[in-house]
């Protein structure tokens, strides 16, 4: 059984027991999170919402929050003496999916 949920403008295919890295939500560890924007559920038969399924909820539990590895962006224009070096680290919330309720 799997579900497709929407969070932060992105879509994720999840099953029970999966661990996701979502955009930072600012929640404490062991907090329960409910995703009500469920686009589809497959439990032997595919059910697709328009755009969301009514009454379908995916429940997760926050494991921790953290920061990803640094991503470097380097731009160079040859023969122009023009260089640009930037970097950033994405903040994330790690969540474990505990239940999919249709």
C-alpha positions in Angstrom: 0.0 0.0 0.0 1.3 3.4 -0.9 0.1 7.0 -1.1 1.1 10.1 -2.9 1.1 13.2 -0.8 1.8 16.9 -1.4 4.0 19.0 0.9 5.8 22.2 0.2 4.9 22.3 -3.5 6.5 18.8 -4.0 4.9 15.4 -4.3 6.2 12.3 -2.5 5.3 8.6 -2.9 5.2 7.1 0.6 4.7 3.7 2.3 4.4 2.9 6.0 7.9 2.9 7.5 9.4 5.3 5.0 11.6 8.1 6.2 11.3 11.4 4.3 13.3 14.6 4.3 10.9 17.5 3.9 11.5 21.2 4.0 11.9 22.5 7.6 8.6 22.5 9.5 9.9 23.8 12.9 8.5 20.9 15.0 9.8 19.1 18.0 10.9 15.4 17.8 8.2 12.8 18.4 5.5 15.2 17.2 2.7 13.6 15.2 2.1 15.2 11.7 -1.0 14.7 9.5 -0.8 15.2 5.8 -4.3 15.9 4.5 -3.3 16.7 0.9 -3.4 13.1 -0.3 -3.4 12.9 -4.1 -3.7 9.2 -4.6 -3.8 5.9 -2.6 -3.1 2.4 -3.9 -4.3 -0.5 -1.7 -4.7 -3.0 -4.5 -6.9 -0.6 -6.3 -5.8 2.9 -7.3 -7.9 5.8 -5.9 -7.1 9.2 -7.4 -8.5 12.5 -6.0 -9.6 15.5 -7.9 -7.3 17.2 -6.6 -7.3 15.5 -3.1 -9.0 12.4 -1.7 -11.7 13.2 0.8 -11.1 11.8 4.3 -7.7 10.4 3.4 -4.9 11.1 5.9 -1.2 10.1 6.1 0.2 10.2 9.6 3.9 10.7 10.3 6.2 11.2 13.3 9.0 13.8 13.4 12.4 12.1 14.0 14.6 15.2 14.0 15.6 18.4 12.2 18.9 19.2 10.6 20.9 20.7 7.7 22.1 19.1 4.5 25.6 19.2 3.2 26.7 22.5 1.7 26.0 22.9 -2.0 28.4 25.2 -3.8 27.5 27.3 -6.8 30.5 28.6 -8.9 30.1 30.7 -12.0 33.0 31.9 -14.1 33.0 33.8 -17.3 36.2 33.2 -19.2 38.4 36.1 -20.1 36.1 38.5 -18.2 37.7 38.3 -14.8 34.3 37.6 -13.5 33.8 34.9 -10.8 31.0 34.2 -8.4 31.1 31.6 -5.6 28.0 31.0 -3.4 26.8 28.2 -1.3 23.8 27.2 0.9 22.7 24.5 3.2 19.1 23.3 3.1 17.2 22.9 6.4 15.1 19.8 6.6 12.8 17.9 8.8 13.1 14.1 8.8 9.7 12.3 9.2 8.8 8.6 9.5 5.5 7.6 8.0 3.5 5.6 10.6 0.0 5.1 9.0 -1.9 5.6 5.8 -5.6 6.0 6.4 -8.0 5.9 3.5 
